[in-house]
Amino acid sequence: MLGVVFSGGESPSAPVILKALEGKEAFFVAADSGLVAAEKAGIRPDYIIGDMDSVAASRLDSYPTERVIRFSQDKDYTDTELALKMVFEKGCDNVWIIGGDGGRADHLFAVFSLFEREKFPCRWLAKSADIYCIDAELSGNNIFCCVEKNAVVSVFPVGIGPWEAKSEGLKWPMEGLSWKRGFFGLSNVAKDENFFIKAEKGRFMIMLPFLLSGKRRPLCQQ
């Protein structure tokens, strides 16, 4: 089941969000001001969760009180963490984050760190990039993508190593690269409109430009 967390911060435009969700049924949770991005895309979340310090009370009034889960500002987890916990507890095995880009650098790093954990999202639609996460030990260990020719593809190892990957269709193949924590593959290039990456060992985040044409990207599943 697809679970989608709308985080605060900057999000892709409504058309980008709707194209990504086209034809999909999902369980939606808004983390505090993530509600704004959800509603701009015409989506009413199943739940809104957080300390509600960044969302107007008038937005919350249209939702049943049992669907608005409030926490104190003096809490141990971020609003996005709480939302992720909810979608995982609901049994979602394919989890996306939408938003969480821009603004404070510490918030951006906090979202990035969520991909280091044992249970992690498999897609992040930030304002500036469409990001997939694949893991060699899970069913979502590869990604076939259709992009524009010469699109920039960047790859970052995350989680616990060691890391090993193979690829087809990229200008600089990933086979044989010595991945270590803190290393990355920045600004690789898709030679044609299709490329393939498989995680042989470890976990990788793959950052792509958004694709607004009629071509469809695959669903990256854990």
SULTATA-V486467 format. One record per helix or strand of 2 or more residues. SS is the DSSP state (~ for helix, > for strand). FROM is the first residue (numbers start at 1). LEN is the number of residues. If there is no record, write none. Layout:
ss: [SS/SS]
from: [FROM/FROM]
len: [LEN/LEN]
This chain:
ss: [>/~/>/~/>/~/~/>/~/>/~/>/>/>/>/>/>/>/>]
from: [2/14/26/34/47/57/65/68/79/94/105/123/130/142/152/164/184/194/203]
len: [5/8/6/7/4/4/3/3/11/5/12/3/6/5/7/5/7/8/6]
